[in-house]
Amino acid sequence: MLRNVKHYLATQEGAEMYDLVVTVLFFIIFTVMIIVVMRMPKKRIDELKNMPFNEQTDDYESTK
């Protein structure tokens, strides 16, 4: 199936722009995520880090 998509895109004019658009979009999203994480307060990071340990296990027992 991927071979068919590659063949279709190779026969279209301007198909090389798709590679550029996808790459730029990826780097924009990646950069924004890095900035969001770097600006996140240390307290919030600690809360997220310990979240799996703070949840109660009673929910599992009640669903049986």
mmCIF file of the N, C-alpha and C atoms, coordinates in Angstrom:
data_MODEL
# 
_entry.id   MODEL 
# 
loop_
_atom_site.group_PDB 
_atom_site.id 
_atom_site.type_symbol 
_atom_site.label_atom_id 
_atom_site.label_alt_id 
_atom_site.label_comp_id 
_atom_site.label_asym_id 
_atom_site.label_entity_id 
_atom_site.label_seq_id 
_atom_site.pdbx_PDB_ins_code 
_atom_site.Cartn_x 
_atom_site.Cartn_y 
_atom_site.Cartn_z 
_atom_site.occupancy 
_atom_site.B_iso_or_equiv 
_atom_site.pdbx_formal_charge 
_atom_site.auth_seq_id 
_atom_site.auth_comp_id 
_atom_site.auth_asym_id 
_atom_site.auth_atom_id 
_atom_site.pdbx_PDB_model_num 
ATOM 1   N N  . MET A 1 1  ? 0.819   -1.190 0.000   1.00 0.00 ? 1  MET A N  1 
ATOM 2   C CA . MET A 1 1  ? 0.000   0.000  0.000   1.00 0.00 ? 1  MET A CA 1 
ATOM 3   C C  . MET A 1 1  ? 0.866   1.259  0.000   1.00 0.00 ? 1  MET A C  1 
ATOM 4   N N  . LEU A 1 2  ? 1.917   1.246  0.802   1.00 0.00 ? 2  LEU A N  1 
ATOM 5   C CA . LEU A 1 2  ? 2.804   2.399  0.852   1.00 0.00 ? 2  LEU A CA 1 
ATOM 6   C C  . LEU A 1 2  ? 3.468   2.623  -0.502  1.00 0.00 ? 2  LEU A C  1 
ATOM 7   N N  . ARG A 1 3  ? 3.734   1.543  -1.202  1.00 0.00 ? 3  ARG A N  1 
ATOM 8   C CA . ARG A 1 3  ? 4.326   1.661  -2.527  1.00 0.00 ? 3  ARG A CA 1 
ATOM 9   C C  . ARG A 1 3  ? 3.389   2.422  -3.468  1.00 0.00 ? 3  ARG A C  1 
ATOM 10  N N  . ASN A 1 4  ? 2.086   2.153  -3.348  1.00 0.00 ? 4  ASN A N  1 
ATOM 11  C CA . ASN A 1 4  ? 1.109   2.854  -4.191  1.00 0.00 ? 4  ASN A CA 1 
ATOM 12  C C  . ASN A 1 4  ? 1.071   4.338  -3.864  1.00 0.00 ? 4  ASN A C  1 
ATOM 13  N N  . VAL A 1 5  ? 1.143   4.680  -2.579  1.00 0.00 ? 5  VAL A N  1 
ATOM 14  C CA . VAL A 1 5  ? 1.131   6.083  -2.170  1.00 0.00 ? 5  VAL A CA 1 
ATOM 15  C C  . VAL A 1 5  ? 2.382   6.788  -2.678  1.00 0.00 ? 5  VAL A C  1 
ATOM 16  N N  . LYS A 1 6  ? 3.531   6.138  -2.536  1.00 0.00 ? 6  LYS A N  1 
ATOM 17  C CA . LYS A 1 6  ? 4.778   6.725  -3.039  1.00 0.00 ? 6  LYS A CA 1 
ATOM 18  C C  . LYS A 1 6  ? 4.711   6.943  -4.547  1.00 0.00 ? 6  LYS A C  1 
ATOM 19  N N  . HIS A 1 7  ? 4.185   5.963  -5.251  1.00 0.00 ? 7  HIS A N  1 
ATOM 20  C CA . HIS A 1 7  ? 4.082   6.084  -6.707  1.00 0.00 ? 7  HIS A CA 1 
ATOM 21  C C  . HIS A 1 7  ? 3.138   7.223  -7.085  1.00 0.00 ? 7  HIS A C  1 
ATOM 22  N N  . TYR A 1 8  ? 2.024   7.327  -6.382  1.00 0.00 ? 8  TYR A N  1 
ATOM 23  C CA . TYR A 1 8  ? 1.068   8.394  -6.672  1.00 0.00 ? 8  TYR A CA 1 
ATOM 24  C C  . TYR A 1 8  ? 1.697   9.762  -6.424  1.00 0.00 ? 8  TYR A C  1 
ATOM 25  N N  . LEU A 1 9  ? 2.372   9.907  -5.285  1.00 0.00 ? 9  LEU A N  1 
ATOM 26  C CA . LEU A 1 9  ? 2.983   11.198 -4.974  1.00 0.00 ? 9  LEU A CA 1 
ATOM 27  C C  . LEU A 1 9  ? 4.135   11.527 -5.920  1.00 0.00 ? 9  LEU A C  1 
ATOM 28  N N  . ALA A 1 10 ? 4.835   10.515 -6.376  1.00 0.00 ? 10 ALA A N  1 
ATOM 29  C CA . ALA A 1 10 ? 5.951   10.758 -7.281  1.00 0.00 ? 10 ALA A CA 1 
ATOM 30  C C  . ALA A 1 10 ? 5.464   11.243 -8.649  1.00 0.00 ? 10 ALA A C  1 
ATOM 31  N N  . THR A 1 11 ? 4.249   10.894 -8.999  1.00 0.00 ? 11 THR A N  1 
ATOM 32  C CA . THR A 1 11 ? 3.735   11.305 -10.304 1.00 0.00 ? 11 THR A CA 1 
ATOM 33  C C  . THR A 1 11 ? 3.025   12.647 -10.252 1.00 0.00 ? 11 THR A C  1 
ATOM 34  N N  . GLN A 1 12 ? 2.810   13.202 -9.074  1.00 0.00 ? 12 GLN A N  1 
ATOM 35  C CA . GLN A 1 12 ? 2.114   14.474 -8.934  1.00 0.00 ? 12 GLN A CA 1 
ATOM 36  C C  . GLN A 1 12 ? 3.102   15.638 -8.942  1.00 0.00 ? 12 GLN A C  1 
ATOM 37  N N  . GLU A 1 13 ? 2.669   16.751 -9.500  1.00 0.00 ? 13 GLU A N  1 
ATOM 38  C CA . GLU A 1 13 ? 3.502   17.947 -9.479  1.00 0.00 ? 13 GLU A CA 1 
ATOM 39  C C  . GLU A 1 13 ? 3.461   18.571 -8.100  1.00 0.00 ? 13 GLU A C  1 
ATOM 40  N N  . GLY A 1 14 ? 4.619   19.023 -7.621  1.00 0.00 ? 14 GLY A N  1 
ATOM 41  C CA . GLY A 1 14 ? 4.681   19.689 -6.324  1.00 0.00 ? 14 GLY A CA 1 
ATOM 42  C C  . GLY A 1 14 ? 4.630   18.735 -5.150  1.00 0.00 ? 14 GLY A C  1 
ATOM 43  N N  . ALA A 1 15 ? 4.822   17.445 -5.377  1.00 0.00 ? 15 ALA A N  1 
ATOM 44  C CA . ALA A 1 15 ? 4.754   16.467 -4.293  1.00 0.00 ? 15 ALA A CA 1 
ATOM 45  C C  . ALA A 1 15 ? 5.907   16.642 -3.315  1.00 0.00 ? 15 ALA A C  1 
ATOM 46  N N  . GLU A 1 16 ? 7.004   17.228 -3.768  1.00 0.00 ? 16 GLU A N  1 
ATOM 47  C CA . GLU A 1 16 ? 8.137   17.414 -2.857  1.00 0.00 ? 16 GLU A CA 1 
ATOM 48  C C  . GLU A 1 16 ? 7.808   18.418 -1.760  1.00 0.00 ? 16 GLU A C  1 
ATOM 49  N N  . MET A 1 17 ? 6.784   19.229 -1.975  1.00 0.00 ? 17 MET A N  1 
ATOM 50  C CA . MET A 1 17 ? 6.368   20.184 -0.947  1.00 0.00 ? 17 MET A CA 1 
ATOM 51  C C  . MET A 1 17 ? 5.776   19.478 0.263   1.00 0.00 ? 17 MET A C  1 
ATOM 52  N N  . TYR A 1 18 ? 5.171   18.301 0.068   1.00 0.00 ? 18 TYR A N  1 
ATOM 53  C CA . TYR A 1 18 ? 4.595   17.558 1.186   1.00 0.00 ? 18 TYR A CA 1 
ATOM 54  C C  . TYR A 1 18 ? 5.674   17.185 2.199   1.00 0.00 ? 18 TYR A C  1 
ATOM 55  N N  . ASP A 1 19 ? 6.823   16.751 1.714   1.00 0.00 ? 19 ASP A N  1 
ATOM 56  C CA . ASP A 1 19 ? 7.922   16.398 2.616   1.00 0.00 ? 19 ASP A CA 1 
ATOM 57  C C  . ASP A 1 19 ? 8.343   17.602 3.452   1.00 0.00 ? 19 ASP A C  1 
ATOM 58  N N  . LEU A 1 20 ? 8.467   18.738 2.798   1.00 0.00 ? 20 LEU A N  1 
ATOM 59  C CA . LEU A 1 20 ? 8.877   19.952 3.491   1.00 0.00 ? 20 LEU A CA 1 
ATOM 60  C C  . LEU A 1 20 ? 7.829   20.383 4.511   1.00 0.00 ? 20 LEU A C  1 
ATOM 61  N N  . VAL A 1 21 ? 6.565   20.350 4.143   1.00 0.00 ? 21 VAL A N  1 
ATOM 62  C CA . VAL A 1 21 ? 5.489   20.768 5.046   1.00 0.00 ? 21 VAL A CA 1 
ATOM 63  C C  . VAL A 1 21 ? 5.424   19.859 6.265   1.00 0.00 ? 21 VAL A C  1 
ATOM 64  N N  . VAL A 1 22 ? 5.508   18.569 6.058   1.00 0.00 ? 22 VAL A N  1 
ATOM 65  C CA . VAL A 1 22 ? 5.444   17.620 7.168   1.00 0.00 ? 22 VAL A CA 1 
ATOM 66  C C  . VAL A 1 22 ? 6.638   17.800 8.097   1.00 0.00 ? 22 VAL A C  1 
ATOM 67  N N  . THR A 1 23 ? 7.814   17.993 7.544   1.00 0.00 ? 23 THR A N  1 
ATOM 68  C CA . THR A 1 23 ? 9.005   18.181 8.364   1.00 0.00 ? 23 THR A CA 1 
ATOM 69  C C  . THR A 1 23 ? 8.927   19.462 9.176   1.00 0.00 ? 23 THR A C  1 
ATOM 70  N N  . VAL A 1 24 ? 8.513   20.543 8.564   1.00 0.00 ? 24 VAL A N  1 
ATOM 71  C CA . VAL A 1 24 ? 8.379   21.819 9.280   1.00 0.00 ? 24 VAL A CA 1 
ATOM 72  C C  . VAL A 1 24 ? 7.318   21.706 10.361  1.00 0.00 ? 24 VAL A C  1 
ATOM 73  N N  . LEU A 1 25 ? 6.206   21.077 10.056  1.00 0.00 ? 25 LEU A N  1 
ATOM 74  C CA . LEU A 1 25 ? 5.140   20.901 11.043  1.00 0.00 ? 25 LEU A CA 1 
ATOM 75  C C  . LEU A 1 25 ? 5.629   20.082 12.233  1.00 0.00 ? 25 LEU A C  1 
ATOM 76  N N  . PHE A 1 26 ? 6.367   19.019 11.974  1.00 0.00 ? 26 PHE A N  1 
ATOM 77  C CA . PHE A 1 26 ? 6.918   18.203 13.052  1.00 0.00 ? 26 PHE A CA 1 
ATOM 78  C C  . PHE A 1 26 ? 7.829   19.028 13.951  1.00 0.00 ? 26 PHE A C  1 
ATOM 79  N N  . PHE A 1 27 ? 8.735   19.797 13.366  1.00 0.00 ? 27 PHE A N  1 
ATOM 80  C CA . PHE A 1 27 ? 9.666   20.577 14.171  1.00 0.00 ? 27 PHE A CA 1 
ATOM 81  C C  . PHE A 1 27 ? 8.959   21.691 14.948  1.00 0.00 ? 27 PHE A C  1 
ATOM 82  N N  . ILE A 1 28 ? 7.909   22.266 14.391  1.00 0.00 ? 28 ILE A N  1 
ATOM 83  C CA . ILE A 1 28 ? 7.157   23.284 15.124  1.00 0.00 ? 28 ILE A CA 1 
ATOM 84  C C  . ILE A 1 28 ? 6.480   22.662 16.348  1.00 0.00 ? 28 ILE A C  1 
ATOM 85  N N  . ILE A 1 29 ? 5.812   21.533 16.156  1.00 0.00 ? 29 ILE A N  1 
ATOM 86  C CA . ILE A 1 29 ? 5.143   20.867 17.281  1.00 0.00 ? 29 ILE A CA 1 
ATOM 87  C C  . ILE A 1 29 ? 6.159   20.424 18.314  1.00 0.00 ? 29 ILE A C  1 
ATOM 88  N N  . PHE A 1 30 ? 7.269   19.852 17.873  1.00 0.00 ? 30 PHE A N  1 
ATOM 89  C CA . PHE A 1 30 ? 8.310   19.391 18.792  1.00 0.00 ? 30 PHE A CA 1 
ATOM 90  C C  . PHE A 1 30 ? 8.878   20.557 19.587  1.00 0.00 ? 30 PHE A C  1 
ATOM 91  N N  . THR A 1 31 ? 9.137   21.674 18.942  1.00 0.00 ? 31 THR A N  1 
ATOM 92  C CA . THR A 1 31 ? 9.691   22.849 19.616  1.00 0.00 ? 31 THR A CA 1 
ATOM 93  C C  . THR A 1 31 ? 8.698   23.415 20.624  1.00 0.00 ? 31 THR A C  1 
ATOM 94  N N  . VAL A 1 32 ? 7.431   23.481 20.254  1.00 0.00 ? 32 VAL A N  1 
ATOM 95  C CA . VAL A 1 32 ? 6.416   23.985 21.188  1.00 0.00 ? 32 VAL A CA 1 
ATOM 96  C C  . VAL A 1 32 ? 6.315   23.084 22.413  1.00 0.00 ? 32 VAL A C  1 
ATOM 97  N N  . MET A 1 33 ? 6.360   21.785 22.216  1.00 0.00 ? 33 MET A N  1 
ATOM 98  C CA . MET A 1 33 ? 6.289   20.864 23.352  1.00 0.00 ? 33 MET A CA 1 
ATOM 99  C C  . MET A 1 33 ? 7.501   21.019 24.270  1.00 0.00 ? 33 MET A C  1 
ATOM 100 N N  . ILE A 1 34 ? 8.676   21.204 23.701  1.00 0.00 ? 34 ILE A N  1 
ATOM 101 C CA . ILE A 1 34 ? 9.875   21.425 24.519  1.00 0.00 ? 34 ILE A CA 1 
ATOM 102 C C  . ILE A 1 34 ? 9.729   22.706 25.332  1.00 0.00 ? 34 ILE A C  1 
ATOM 103 N N  . ILE A 1 35 ? 9.226   23.765 24.723  1.00 0.00 ? 35 ILE A N  1 
ATOM 104 C CA . ILE A 1 35 ? 9.050   25.035 25.430  1.00 0.00 ? 35 ILE A CA 1 
ATOM 105 C C  . ILE A 1 35 ? 8.030   24.888 26.551  1.00 0.00 ? 35 ILE A C  1 
ATOM 106 N N  . VAL A 1 36 ? 6.919   24.198 26.291  1.00 0.00 ? 36 VAL A N  1 
ATOM 107 C CA . VAL A 1 36 ? 5.897   24.001 27.325  1.00 0.00 ? 36 VAL A CA 1 
ATOM 108 C C  . VAL A 1 36 ? 6.472   23.238 28.511  1.00 0.00 ? 36 VAL A C  1 
ATOM 109 N N  . VAL A 1 37 ? 7.207   22.196 28.243  1.00 0.00 ? 37 VAL A N  1 
ATOM 110 C CA . VAL A 1 37 ? 7.782   21.392 29.324  1.00 0.00 ? 37 VAL A CA 1 
ATOM 111 C C  . VAL A 1 37 ? 8.848   22.179 30.086  1.00 0.00 ? 37 VAL A C  1 
ATOM 112 N N  . MET A 1 38 ? 9.653   22.946 29.390  1.00 0.00 ? 38 MET A N  1 
ATOM 113 C CA . MET A 1 38 ? 10.701  23.711 30.066  1.00 0.00 ? 38 MET A CA 1 
ATOM 114 C C  . MET A 1 38 ? 10.122  24.823 30.940  1.00 0.00 ? 38 MET A C  1 
ATOM 115 N N  . ARG A 1 39 ? 8.974   25.361 30.569  1.00 0.00 ? 39 ARG A N  1 
ATOM 116 C CA . ARG A 1 39 ? 8.358   26.444 31.333  1.00 0.00 ? 39 ARG A CA 1 
ATOM 117 C C  . ARG A 1 39 ? 7.453   25.933 32.451  1.00 0.00 ? 39 ARG A C  1 
ATOM 118 N N  . MET A 1 40 ? 7.227   24.629 32.506  1.00 0.00 ? 40 MET A N  1 
ATOM 119 C CA . MET A 1 40 ? 6.347   24.056 33.511  1.00 0.00 ? 40 MET A CA 1 
ATOM 120 C C  . MET A 1 40 ? 6.990   24.184 34.899  1.00 0.00 ? 40 MET A C  1 
ATOM 121 N N  . PRO A 1 41 ? 6.210   24.592 35.907  1.00 0.00 ? 41 PRO A N  1 
ATOM 122 C CA . PRO A 1 41 ? 6.774   24.730 37.252  1.00 0.00 ? 41 PRO A CA 1 
ATOM 123 C C  . PRO A 1 41 ? 7.227   23.380 37.817  1.00 0.00 ? 41 PRO A C  1 
ATOM 124 N N  . LYS A 1 42 ? 8.260   23.431 38.633  1.00 0.00 ? 42 LYS A N  1 
ATOM 125 C CA . LYS A 1 42 ? 8.823   22.216 39.232  1.00 0.00 ? 42 LYS A CA 1 
ATOM 126 C C  . LYS A 1 42 ? 7.784   21.480 40.072  1.00 0.00 ? 42 LYS A C  1 
ATOM 127 N N  . LYS A 1 43 ? 6.930   22.226 40.748  1.00 0.00 ? 43 LYS A N  1 
ATOM 128 C CA . LYS A 1 43 ? 5.899   21.605 41.581  1.00 0.00 ? 43 LYS A CA 1 
ATOM 129 C C  . LYS A 1 43 ? 4.950   20.759 40.726  1.00 0.00 ? 43 LYS A C  1 
ATOM 130 N N  . ARG A 1 44 ? 4.568   21.263 39.573  1.00 0.00 ? 44 ARG A N  1 
ATOM 131 C CA . ARG A 1 44 ? 3.667   20.525 38.676  1.00 0.00 ? 44 ARG A CA 1 
ATOM 132 C C  . ARG A 1 44 ? 4.341   19.271 38.129  1.00 0.00 ? 44 ARG A C  1 
ATOM 133 N N  . ILE A 1 45 ? 5.616   19.362 37.830  1.00 0.00 ? 45 ILE A N  1 
ATOM 134 C CA . ILE A 1 45 ? 6.360   18.196 37.345  1.00 0.00 ? 45 ILE A CA 1 
ATOM 135 C C  . ILE A 1 45 ? 6.409   17.121 38.418  1.00 0.00 ? 45 ILE A C  1 
ATOM 136 N N  . ASP A 1 46 ? 6.630   17.525 39.665  1.00 0.00 ? 46 ASP A N  1 
ATOM 137 C CA . ASP A 1 46 ? 6.644   16.562 40.770  1.00 0.00 ? 46 ASP A CA 1 
ATOM 138 C C  . ASP A 1 46 ? 5.273   15.909 40.961  1.00 0.00 ? 46 ASP A C  1 
ATOM 139 N N  . GLU A 1 47 ? 4.201   16.689 40.805  1.00 0.00 ? 47 GLU A N  1 
ATOM 140 C CA . GLU A 1 47 ? 2.854   16.123 40.915  1.00 0.00 ? 47 GLU A CA 1 
ATOM 141 C C  . GLU A 1 47 ? 2.619   15.078 39.831  1.00 0.00 ? 47 GLU A C  1 
ATOM 142 N N  . LEU A 1 48 ? 3.000   15.400 38.612  1.00 0.00 ? 48 LEU A N  1 
ATOM 143 C CA . LEU A 1 48 ? 2.816   14.461 37.502  1.00 0.00 ? 48 LEU A CA 1 
ATOM 144 C C  . LEU A 1 48 ? 3.692   13.228 37.667  1.00 0.00 ? 48 LEU A C  1 
ATOM 145 N N  . LYS A 1 49 ? 4.895   13.435 38.172  1.00 0.00 ? 49 LYS A N  1 
ATOM 146 C CA . LYS A 1 49 ? 5.821   12.324 38.354  1.00 0.00 ? 49 LYS A CA 1 
ATOM 147 C C  . LYS A 1 49 ? 5.282   11.322 39.377  1.00 0.00 ? 49 LYS A C  1 
ATOM 148 N N  . ASN A 1 50 ? 4.639   11.819 40.430  1.00 0.00 ? 50 ASN A N  1 
ATOM 149 C CA . ASN A 1 50 ? 4.167   10.950 41.496  1.00 0.00 ? 50 ASN A CA 1 
ATOM 150 C C  . ASN A 1 50 ? 2.716   10.508 41.331  1.00 0.00 ? 50 ASN A C  1 
ATOM 151 N N  . MET A 1 51 ? 2.086   10.902 40.259  1.00 0.00 ? 51 MET A N  1 
ATOM 152 C CA . MET A 1 51 ? 0.689   10.585 40.041  1.00 0.00 ? 51 MET A CA 1 
ATOM 153 C C  . MET A 1 51 ? 0.376   9.083  40.092  1.00 0.00 ? 51 MET A C  1 
ATOM 154 N N  . PRO A 1 52 ? 1.156   8.216  39.478  1.00 0.00 ? 52 PRO A N  1 
ATOM 155 C CA . PRO A 1 52 ? 0.818   6.787  39.536  1.00 0.00 ? 52 PRO A CA 1 
ATOM 156 C C  . PRO A 1 52 ? 0.870   6.228  40.961  1.00 0.00 ? 52 PRO A C  1 
ATOM 157 N N  . PHE A 1 53 ? 1.675   6.814  41.820  1.00 0.00 ? 53 PHE A N  1 
ATOM 158 C CA . PHE A 1 53 ? 1.810   6.317  43.178  1.00 0.00 ? 53 PHE A CA 1 
ATOM 159 C C  . PHE A 1 53 ? 0.733   6.865  44.101  1.00 0.00 ? 53 PHE A C  1 
ATOM 160 N N  . ASN A 1 54 ? 0.103   7.970  43.731  1.00 0.00 ? 54 ASN A N  1 
ATOM 161 C CA . ASN A 1 54 ? -0.895  8.596  44.578  1.00 0.00 ? 54 ASN A CA 1 
ATOM 162 C C  . ASN A 1 54 ? -2.305  8.085  44.325  1.00 0.00 ? 54 ASN A C  1 
ATOM 163 N N  . GLU A 1 55 ? -2.528  7.379  43.252  1.00 0.00 ? 55 GLU A N  1 
ATOM 164 C CA . GLU A 1 55 ? -3.864  6.874  42.951  1.00 0.00 ? 55 GLU A CA 1 
ATOM 165 C C  . GLU A 1 55 ? -4.198  5.713  43.873  1.00 0.00 ? 55 GLU A C  1 
ATOM 166 N N  . GLN A 1 56 ? -5.485  5.646  44.233  1.00 0.00 ? 56 GLN A N  1 
ATOM 167 C CA . GLN A 1 56 ? -5.923  4.558  45.099  1.00 0.00 ? 56 GLN A CA 1 
ATOM 168 C C  . GLN A 1 56 ? -6.175  3.318  44.263  1.00 0.00 ? 56 GLN A C  1 
ATOM 169 N N  . THR A 1 57 ? -5.927  2.170  44.840  1.00 0.00 ? 57 THR A N  1 
ATOM 170 C CA . THR A 1 57 ? -6.144  0.912  44.134  1.00 0.00 ? 57 THR A CA 1 
ATOM 171 C C  . THR A 1 57 ? -7.522  0.335  44.425  1.00 0.00 ? 57 THR A C  1 
ATOM 172 N N  . ASP A 1 58 ? -8.346  1.046  45.198  1.00 0.00 ? 58 ASP A N  1 
ATOM 173 C CA . ASP A 1 58 ? -9.686  0.564  45.532  1.00 0.00 ? 58 ASP A CA 1 
ATOM 174 C C  . ASP A 1 58 ? -10.565 0.462  44.290  1.00 0.00 ? 58 ASP A C  1 
ATOM 175 N N  . ASP A 1 59 ? -10.327 1.249  43.284  1.00 0.00 ? 59 ASP A N  1 
ATOM 176 C CA . ASP A 1 59 ? -11.141 1.214  42.075  1.00 0.00 ? 59 ASP A CA 1 
ATOM 177 C C  . ASP A 1 59 ? -11.064 -0.137 41.391  1.00 0.00 ? 59 ASP A C  1 
ATOM 178 N N  . TYR A 1 60 ? -9.908  -0.745 41.404  1.00 0.00 ? 60 TYR A N  1 
ATOM 179 C CA . TYR A 1 60 ? -9.752  -2.051 40.774  1.00 0.00 ? 60 TYR A CA 1 
ATOM 180 C C  . TYR A 1 60 ? -10.534 -3.101 41.532  1.00 0.00 ? 60 TYR A C  1 
ATOM 181 N N  . GLU A 1 61 ? -10.486 -3.052 42.840  1.00 0.00 ? 61 GLU A N  1 
ATOM 182 C CA . GLU A 1 61 ? -11.182 -4.031 43.657  1.00 0.00 ? 61 GLU A CA 1 
ATOM 183 C C  . GLU A 1 61 ? -12.695 -3.904 43.529  1.00 0.00 ? 61 GLU A C  1 
ATOM 184 N N  . SER A 1 62 ? -13.198 -2.689 43.352  1.00 0.00 ? 62 SER A N  1 
ATOM 185 C CA . SER A 1 62 ? -14.643 -2.489 43.276  1.00 0.00 ? 62 SER A CA 1 
ATOM 186 C C  . SER A 1 62 ? -15.227 -2.913 41.932  1.00 0.00 ? 62 SER A C  1 
ATOM 187 N N  . THR A 1 63 ? -14.391 -3.045 40.901  1.00 0.00 ? 63 THR A N  1 
ATOM 188 C CA . THR A 1 63 ? -14.905 -3.429 39.583  1.00 0.00 ? 63 THR A CA 1 
ATOM 189 C C  . THR A 1 63 ? -14.987 -4.920 39.396  1.00 0.00 ? 63 THR A C  1 
ATOM 190 N N  . LYS A 1 64 ? -14.479 -5.691 40.318  1.00 0.00 ? 64 LYS A N  1 
ATOM 191 C CA . LYS A 1 64 ? -14.523 -7.162 40.185  1.00 0.00 ? 64 LYS A CA 1 
ATOM 192 C C  . LYS A 1 64 ? -15.905 -7.703 40.428  1.00 0.00 ? 64 LYS A C  1 
# 
